[in-house]
Amino acid sequence: MSDTFGSLIDKLFTVDMKMWNNQDVLYEIRNMSFEEYKQKYFEDETGAQNLWAILKKCCDLNVQRNDLIDEIDEKLIEIVETKKEDLKDSGFIQKSHKTY
């Protein structure tokens, strides 16, 4: 079964939260002087490796985010193109589940 609109939104929210948490380091760098930046990340190879890992993760999460946004757009178009009377049998509308 393909993802529902709600599950795609949930995935997008999860990726956004991961991006938010990962970008804290980038905001830290924003407030550093160039000398502080060099000292923290380029004084030894470990700092440079850590920075590379953070930047790579930010880029990967951004790609995931953009892919999910495209998937959500496609799902919305699919829903809109489906006739209203056919929605109930199409699988777009699912029974709600109460959580007590």
N, C-alpha and C positions, 0 to 999 in steps of 0.2 A: 504494500500500500504506500502511496506517495505521501509526503508530508501534508498536513493540513495547514491552513492559514495560521491558526493559533500556534502550532508547533514551530513553524518558521519564525514567527514573532518571538517565541521563547528562545530559539537558537540565536536570533539576532541580539536579543537582550543579553544573553550569556557572553557572546563575543564582545559586545560593547563594554560589559563590565570587566572582562579580561583586558581589553585595550586600555580602559581607564586606569586599572591598577598597574599595568606595565608602563604606562606613560608617566607615572610619577617620577621616574628617574630622569626622563627628558625635561620635566619641569625643574628638577633639581639642577640640572646642567644649565638651564636658562639663567639661573641666579648666580652662577659661578663666574669668576674672572677666568680668562684664558689660562693663567698660571695655575689656578686651582684645578681647572679641567685637566690640564696636562699632568699635573701631579697625581690626581686621583686615577686617571685612566691610562696614562702612558708612561708612568714611572717604571712599571714592570709589565711583563706580558700578561699577567693575570687580569689586570685592570682593563687592558685592551680586549682580551677575550670576553670578559663580562659585558663590556659595552657593546661588542659585536653581537653577543647573544641577545641582549635587550633590543637592539635595533632590528635584528632579524625577526624576533618574535613580534615586534610592533608591525613590521611589514607584512608578515604572514597573517596576523590577525586582521589587518586592514583588507587584505585580499579576500579572506573569508567573509568579512563584513560586506564587501561589495558584491560578492557572489550571492550572499543571502538576500541582499536588497534586490538584486536582479530576479532571484527566484520568487520573492514576494510579489514583485511587479507582474511576473508571468502568471502567478496564481490568481492575482486580482483580475487580470485580463480574462483568464479562463472562466472565472466566476461570473464576470459581467457578460461574457458572451453566451453563457448558459441561460436558457429561458427561465424566468422566475418559477414557473410551475414545475420545471424539471429539477429544481434545486434539491427538493426533498429526497429524491431517489438517486441523486448524483454522487452522494458521499461528501458533499461540501458541508452539509449541516449534520452535526452529530449530536446524539443525545447528551444532555448535560448530566454531569455526575455530581451529586451532592457530597460534600465532605463535611461530616459532622464532627 
